[in-house]
Amino acid sequence: MTRSRRYTPVAEINVVPYVDVMLVLLVIFMVTAPLLQQGVDVELPKAQAKTLAKTDLPPVIISINKQGQAFVNQGGDPEEVLDMRGMLVRVAALKRKTPDLKIFIKGDKAVAYGDVVQVMGLLQQMGINGVGLITENVEPSRT
């Protein structure tokens, strides 16, 4: 008398569909990552400077292109050209939300120095003391 054993299937996970999904997600992230650059394209001046530590709050970046037009990367369309009054209104609204607001100015190297200083002066008059300049980092010469 032979007893027949019943076959009990073992639950197995088929990982092939999960690998396919992961590859699709990888391709999507690779395509969209370059599009996430914020702000306006400006050619930054080069300077030796320390990189700042990351913070929880995203920085407010005021970009000034070589035509002297200003753009703010938060609180509206980052591609919208703003005059000085419009820029100040937008920054004032951001300051009301975040009192210890830090602002970085990204000025094209071809823009007049006076335009950048004017923006910095207006921000300081608004009570914003955390104003910094964004530059392109240069490797120190080793001679």
Rosetta blueprint (number, residue, H / E / L):
1 M L
2 T L
3 R L
4 S L
5 R L
6 R L
7 Y L
8 T L
9 P L
10 V L
11 A L
12 E L
13 I L
14 N L
15 V L
16 V H
17 P H
18 Y H
19 V H
20 D H
21 V H
22 M H
23 L H
24 V H
25 L H
26 L H
27 V H
28 I H
29 F H
30 M H
31 V H
32 T H
33 A H
34 P H
35 L H
36 L H
37 Q L
38 Q L
39 G L
40 V L
41 D L
42 V L
43 E L
44 L L
45 P L
46 K E
47 A E
48 Q L
49 A L
50 K L
51 T L
52 L L
53 A L
54 K L
55 T L
56 D L
57 L L
58 P L
59 P L
60 V E
61 I E
62 I E
63 S E
64 I E
65 N L
66 K L
67 Q L
68 G L
69 Q L
70 A E
71 F E
72 V E
73 N L
74 Q L
75 G L
76 G L
77 D L
78 P L
79 E L
80 E L
81 V L
82 L E
83 D L
84 M H
85 R H
86 G H
87 M H
88 L H
89 V H
90 R H
91 V H
92 A H
93 A H
94 L H
95 K H
96 R H
97 K H
98 T L
99 P L
100 D L
101 L L
102 K E
103 I E
104 F E
105 I E
106 K E
107 G E
108 D L
109 K L
110 A L
111 V L
112 A L
113 Y H
114 G H
115 D H
116 V H
117 V H
118 Q H
119 V H
120 M H
121 G H
122 L H
123 L H
124 Q H
125 Q H
126 M L
127 G L
128 I L
129 N L
130 G E
131 V E
132 G E
133 L E
134 I L
135 T L
136 E E
137 N E
138 V L
139 E L
140 P L
141 S L
142 R L
143 T L
